[in-house]
């Protein structure tokens, strides 16, 4: 959906230079902060956890006196608004959040202000996520990772499956105790994508023609069909986690931040553990940028400096379970040690990703 909005809307965007963004490049940080306080407010368009982030933003307001407004909205709706306002002299969006998987299809310099030169210090801050470059326009504030949630009362740490063969052995020994979703969240798709990648041994991320790569995943499709009677298909990310929490299932794919948030809010058992298998599972992150026609660009820049700081990123790790997007942030509250993050994989590119998922549904899910 996002790609459709972007491809139809961005193609019409005209290049423009705004006096305000140019002046920020020429100002000292103290002058930018002073202007930000004069502006006094900013609007942050983010599509998830709006109530949580309104609470987070109170700390920024307490420190700076700058009010942060977070309207209701969806990911696609926010992007639609960004595109719809592209030709206005002044838009409504000061800071916009989005998933990094979409960044590489955007004309960043046309839509957004370049901010790396205006920030007082970019060292340690993350601009590039899973090989996708922010190019000075986009900075990451939220790191997410898929992995496996499990009940440590039922599965010993030493016995955790690490490869597709290990998972097949677990399914055989413990039938219907492992489940994954294929819709309503990406944790299950991350599991079957990475299993298909390893079992098939194809160039999953390369430039091989899509039809050729799609034909190459057949060994992975056969792997899931051969083991179909021993694993469960769940309804969604949350359904998977709830069924582990209720002890119906012992292992499920999950998002690290999603599980941590549910545990922190007391919605699922704290005892549920988490790991990233050695075969690899997909990770990524979310970034923020300032539109070219932001009404309060100085306030937006000061907010991004705060949001991506080591201190705030450490707070996000503790509160949300995210992977910190600053090298100096404390990540001691993370569900997995840093050593396991070496197993993080990128998501496959489009249209291959969607073609694989359509094929998996048709040849595995509907074939059960």
C-alpha positions in Angstrom: 0.0 0.0 0.0 2.8 2.4 0.9 4.6 1.7 -2.3 1.5 2.3 -4.3 0.9 5.7 -2.6 4.5 6.7 -3.0 4.9 5.6 -6.6 1.8 7.5 -7.7 2.3 10.6 -5.6 6.0 11.1 -5.4 6.4 11.0 -9.2 4.7 14.4 -9.3 6.7 16.1 -6.6 8.6 19.2 -7.7 12.0 20.1 -6.3 11.9 23.1 -4.0 14.2 25.0 -1.7 12.7 26.5 1.5 14.3 29.5 3.1 13.7 28.1 6.6 15.6 24.9 6.0 18.4 26.7 4.4 18.7 29.1 7.3 19.0 26.2 9.8 22.1 25.0 8.0 23.7 28.4 8.7 22.7 28.6 12.3 24.6 27.5 15.4 22.9 24.8 17.6 22.2 27.4 20.3 20.4 29.6 17.7 18.4 26.6 16.5 17.4 25.7 20.0 16.3 29.4 20.6 14.3 29.3 17.4 12.7 26.0 18.4 11.6 27.4 21.7 10.2 30.4 19.8 8.2 28.1 17.6 7.1 26.4 20.8 5.4 23.3 19.3 5.6 20.5 16.7 3.4 17.8 15.3 4.7 14.3 15.1 2.9 11.9 12.7 3.4 8.3 13.9 1.1 5.4 13.3 1.5 3.1 16.3 1.5 3.4 20.1 0.2 7.0 19.9 -0.9 7.1 23.5 2.5 5.7 24.7 4.4 8.2 22.6 2.3 11.1 23.9 3.4 10.1 27.3 7.0 9.8 26.2 6.8 13.3 24.6 5.9 14.8 27.9 9.5 14.4 29.0 10.7 16.4 25.9 8.2 19.1 26.7 9.3 19.2 30.3 12.9 19.6 29.2 12.4 22.1 26.4 9.0 23.7 26.9 8.1 22.6 23.3 4.7 21.0 23.0 4.4 17.8 20.9 1.1 16.9 19.3 0.6 13.3 18.0 -2.6 13.0 15.9 -4.4 9.7 15.3 -3.5 8.1 12.0 -2.3 5.0 10.1 1.0 4.4 8.3 -0.6 4.6 4.9 -2.8 7.6 5.9 0.2 9.6 7.2 2.1 8.9 3.9 -1.0 9.9 1.9 -1.1 13.2 3.8 2.6 13.8 3.3 2.1 13.4 -0.5 -1.1 15.4 -0.6 0.6 18.4 1.1 3.8 18.2 -1.0 3.0 21.3 -3.0 1.8 23.5 -0.1 4.1 26.2 1.0 3.6 25.0 4.6 2.3 21.6 5.5 0.9 20.2 8.8 3.7 17.7 9.5 6.8 18.6 11.4 8.2 15.1 12.0 7.0 11.9 10.3 7.8 8.3 11.3 7.9 5.4 8.9 9.4 1.9 8.5 12.9 1.8 6.9 11.8 -0.9 4.5 10.2 1.9 2.5 13.1 4.4 2.5 14.9 3.1 -0.5 12.0 3.9 -2.8 11.7 7.6 -1.8 13.3 10.6 -3.4 14.6 11.7 0.0 16.1 15.0 -1.0 12.8 16.1 -2.6 10.5 15.2 0.2 12.7 15.9 3.3 15.1 18.3 4.7 18.7 17.1 5.1 19.4 17.3 8.8 22.7 15.5 9.6 24.7 18.7 9.1 22.4 20.7 11.4 22.4 18.3 14.3 25.1 19.0 16.9 26.6 15.5 16.9 25.6 12.5 14.7 28.2 10.1 16.0 26.6 7.0 17.4 23.3 7.7 15.8 21.9 5.3 13.3 21.1 6.4 9.8 21.5 3.0 8.0 19.3 0.0 8.8 19.6 -3.4 7.2 21.6 -1.9 4.4 19.0 0.9 3.7 20.7 4.3 3.9 19.1 7.4 5.4 21.5 9.7 3.5 21.4 12.4 6.1 17.6 12.8 5.8 16.4 9.9 7.9 17.5 8.9 11.4 16.4 5.7 13.1 14.7 5.9 16.5 13.2 2.4 16.8 15.0 -0.9 16.2 12.8 -4.0 15.8 13.7 -7.7 15.4 11.9 -10.9 14.8 12.9 -14.0 16.7 11.3 -16.9 18.6 9.4 -16.6 21.8 9.3 -19.7 23.9 8.2 -21.1 27.2 11.4 -21.9 29.2 9.4 -24.3 31.4 8.8 -26.5 28.4 11.9 -25.9 26.2 15.4 -25.9 27.7 17.8 -23.2 26.5 20.3 -25.8 25.4 17.6 -27.4 23.2 16.5 -24.3 21.3 16.3 -25.0 17.5 18.8 -23.0 15.5 18.4 -24.4 11.9 15.4 -25.5 9.8 16.5 -29.1 10.5 16.4 -28.4 14.2 12.9 -26.9 13.9 11.7 -30.0 11.9 13.1 -32.2 14.6 11.3 -30.2 17.3 8.0 -30.4 15.4 8.3 -34.1 15.1 9.1 -34.6 18.8 6.6 -32.0 20.0 3.7 -32.0 17.5 1.4 -29.0 17.5 3.5 -27.1 20.1 5.1 -24.7 17.5 2.9 -22.2 15.7 3.3 -19.2 13.3 1.1 -16.7 11.6 1.1 -15.8 7.9 -1.1 -12.7 8.2 -1.7 -9.9 10.6 1.9 -9.2 11.5 5.3 -10.0 10.1 6.8 -12.4 12.7 5.5 -15.5 11.1 6.4 -14.3 7.5 9.9 -13.6 8.9 10.1 -17.2 10.0 9.0 -18.8 6.8 10.9 -16.4 4.6 14.2 -17.2 6.4 13.4 -20.9 6.5 12.8 -20.8 2.7 16.0 -18.9 2.2 18.1 -21.4 4.1 16.5 -24.6 2.9 16.4 -23.5 -0.7 19.9 -21.9 -0.7 19.0 -19.4 -3.4 20.2 -15.8 -3.8 17.3 -14.5 -1.7 18.4 -10.8 -1.7 20.2 -10.5 -5.0 19.3 -9.3 -8.5 18.3 -12.7 -9.9 15.0 -12.4 -11.8 12.0 -12.8 -9.6 10.5 -15.8 -11.5 13.8 -17.6 -11.3 14.2 -17.0 -7.6 10.5 -18.0 -7.0 11.1 -21.3 -8.8 14.2 -21.8 -6.5 12.2 -21.8 -3.3 10.4 -25.1 -4.1 12.7 -27.2 -1.7 11.5 -24.8 1.1 7.9 -25.2 0.1 8.3 -29.0 0.2 10.0 -28.7 3.7 6.8 -27.0 5.1 4.4 -29.4 3.4 6.4 -32.4 4.5 6.1 -31.3 8.1 2.6 -29.8 8.0 0.9 -32.1 10.4 3.3 -31.1 13.2 3.1 -27.3 13.3 0.1 -24.9 13.9 -1.0 -21.9 11.9 -2.0 -19.0 14.2 -4.2 -16.0 13.4 -1.8 -13.2 14.1 1.3 -11.9 16.0 -0.7 -11.4 19.2 -2.5 -14.8 18.8 0.8 -16.5 18.7 2.1 -14.9 21.8 -1.1 -15.3 23.7 -1.1 -19.0 23.0 2.4 -19.4 24.4 1.4 -17.3 27.4 -1.6 -19.7 27.9 0.8 -22.7 27.6 -1.1 -24.1 24.5 2.0 -23.6 22.4 5.6 -23.7 23.5 7.3 -21.8 20.7 6.2 -19.1 18.2 7.9 -16.4 16.1 7.4 -12.9 17.6 8.6 -9.3 17.4 11.1 -8.5 20.2 9.5 -5.1 20.9 5.9 -6.5 20.7 6.7 -9.2 23.3 8.5 -6.9 25.6 5.7 -4.3 25.5 3.1 -7.0 26.3 5.2 -8.2 29.2 5.8 -4.7 30.5 2.1 -4.1 30.5 1.3 -7.4 32.3 -0.7 -8.7 29.3 1.3 -11.9 28.9 3.5 -13.9 31.2 6.9 -12.4 32.2 8.5 -15.8 32.0 8.2 -16.1 28.2 11.8 -16.0 26.9 13.1 -15.0 23.5 16.0 -15.7 21.1 17.2 -15.1 17.5 18.0 -18.5 15.9 21.4 -18.9 14.2 19.7 -19.4 10.8 18.7 -15.8 11.0 15.4 -13.9 11.2 14.5 -10.5 9.8 15.0 -7.2 11.6 14.7 -3.6 10.7 13.7 -0.3 12.2 11.7 2.9 12.0 13.0 6.3 11.2 12.0 9.9 11.4 12.4 12.8 8.9 11.4 16.5 8.6 9.3 17.3 5.5 10.6 20.2 3.3 7.5 22.3 4.2 7.4 21.6 8.0 5.9 24.5 9.8 8.2 24.2 12.8 11.5 22.9 11.4 13.7 24.1 14.3 11.5 22.4 16.9 11.4 19.3 14.7 15.2 19.2 14.6 15.6 19.6 18.4 13.0 16.9 18.9 14.9 14.4 16.6 18.1 15.2 18.4 16.4 14.3 21.6 14.6 11.3 20.3 17.7 9.7 18.8 20.0 10.5 21.7 21.7 7.7 23.7 19.7 8.6 26.8 16.3 8.4 25.2 17.2 5.3 23.2 18.2 3.5 26.4 14.8 4.5 27.8 13.1 3.0 24.8 15.0 -0.2 25.3 13.8 -0.4 28.9 10.2 0.6 28.2 9.5 -0.9 24.8 12.2 -3.6 24.4 13.5 -2.0 21.2 17.0 -2.4 19.9 18.7 1.0 20.7 19.5 3.0 17.6 22.4 4.8 19.3 25.7 3.1 19.8 26.2 4.5 23.3 22.8 3.5 24.6 22.4 1.0 27.4 20.6 -2.1 26.0 20.7 -4.2 29.2 16.9 -4.5 29.3 16.8 -6.1 25.8 15.3 -9.6 25.5 18.4 -10.8 23.6 22.1 -10.2 24.0 24.0 -8.2 21.4 25.8 -11.4 20.3 22.5 -12.7 18.9 21.9 -9.6 16.8 24.6 -10.9 14.4 21.9 -13.3 13.2 19.6 -10.5 12.1 18.6 -10.6 8.4 17.2 -8.0 6.0 13.7 -8.4 4.5 13.6 -9.5 0.9 12.8 -6.7 -1.6 9.6 -6.3 -3.5 8.0 -7.6 -5.6 9.8 -10.9 -4.7 8.7 -10.7 -1.0 5.0 -10.5 -1.9 5.3 -13.1 -4.5 6.8 -15.5 -2.0 4.1 -14.8 0.5 1.4 -15.4 -2.1 3.0 -18.6 -3.1 3.4 -19.8 0.5 -0.3 -19.2 1.2 -1.4 -21.0 -2.0 1.0 -23.9 -1.8 1.4 -24.4 2.0 -1.4 -22.8 4.0 -4.3 -23.6 1.7 -2.8 -27.0 1.0 -3.1 -28.2 4.6 
